[in-house]
Amino acid sequence: MNDSDPAIIESPLSRAIVHQDVRVELNIFRIEGDAGWAMEVVNAAGTSTVWEDVFDTDEAAYVVFLQTLASEGMAAFVDDIMEDASATRH
């Protein structure tokens, strides 16, 4: 990183999560100086699910993750195509 690159601020809510025998990495972060928080979930295969919307707080992002988990289970983050239009896979 050079001196002109902004720092990435990681939320303390970022963590590894194991549920239904599936492990994912939940990453909630923002760029220093930006107000919005981004969210990404990475599964064991390295597939990344990224929400296109940014969140006002890291807590709001975490709530959306929990809502997705409650409504879709960990199947939302496996390598089948996710149906939620607010998230994209990479």
Residue, then its C-alpha position, 0 to 999 in steps of 0.5 A: m500500500n502506498d501512502s496515498d491509499p486510504a486505510i481499510i477499517e475492519s469491523p469487530l463484527s467480522r468473523a469466521i462463522v460455522h453454521q449447519d456445518v458450513r464455514v464462512e468468513l464474514n467481512i464487514f469493512r469501510i474505507e477510512g473517510d467513507a461513511g458506508w460499511a460494505m459486507e462480503v461473505v467468503n465460503a470455503a471454496g473462496t467464492s465471495t458474496v458481496w452486497e452491492d448496497v453499503f450500510d450506515t453502520d457495521e451493526a446494520a450490515y451484521v443484521v442483514f447477514l443474520q436475516t439472510l442466514a435466518s431466511e435462507g440458511m448457509a445455502a445462501f453462501v454455497d456455490d449455487i447461484m444466490e437468488d438475493a438481488s441485493a448481493t452478487r457473487h465473485 
